């Protein structure tokens, strides 16, 4: 992972951490109102007490954890995927592309056979059947969005990122959407190789952080093997390395998170986000920025004397801006105004 990629991912990590610190429950005596949860949890009071906590704390932390899960799914996993593959989230309006009516019928037949157990998922056979059905009239397609989409001169790759286990109905719906999406993309780009995957950031059934076992993973989800071929899913290290084109990417991601997500994160965040520390304690500033992968901040800190010496009003004003805003977003405009003079 090069410095540019690492730095962009570090910015997302810092933003996620800042947002979760801002919402961390500090007073368990004033938990969110959840009367039904609290009523049920009374039955587990002895077990909860034995764990060294209380019902109010469990309710507060479960709400906070739900927020973390949402942030990881909507901000971190998608954002990092886009950086690694130089892609984006791409939406397709069904009114602007077409598929053949016979392909629609074939896809419906494939899904019925899978649902009834009359056939097993096989991505190669399914693609062939849909390609052979490219006849009849062209009809309006279905709206779809690819969580991660990247394209080059010879291929298109779309990935549906899943941070939680989909249920049977969701899997069936997503599989049908993917089959229709592939048919539409192949009509739109007839000379390109089109691939569409389910992507899972980690394998919860694995004994190791980056390990995965596709068969075990798929069998751990309700009816997932009924609709999906293991060749149309990417899991854990397989996903992250596929996106980056480099082996060991998932471990690099975890190492970077751990280098930033330390117990003194907020102390360091406040320090590096105080502009005067660029002057008063440059060495500590450089130490934090280096550990966090903010290499452009290291360059700015190393050039602080020469930047000041230029007596440029624009430079001076930008040196007195904070690195991050109140929500943890990196100040890209500040960087653009300072880096050329470093």
Buried (B, 14 or more C-beta within 10 A) or exposed (E): BEEEBBBBBBBBBBBBBBBBEEEEBEEBEEBEEBEEBBEEBEEEEEEBEEEEEBBBBBBBBBBBEEBBEEBBBEBBBBBBBBBBBEBBBBEBEBEEBBBBBBBBEBBEBBBEEBBEEEBEBBBEEBBEBBEEBBEEEEEEBBBBEBBBBBBEEEEBBBBBBBBEBBEBEBBBBBBBBBBBBBBBBBBBBEEBEBBBBBBBBBBEBBEEEBBBBBEEBBEBBBBBBBBBBBEBBBBBBBBBBBBBEBEBBBBBBBEBBEBBEEEEBBEBBEBBBBBEBBEEBBEBBBBBBBBBBBBBBBBBBBBBEEBBEEEBEEBEEBBEBEBBEEEBEBBEEBBEBBEEBB
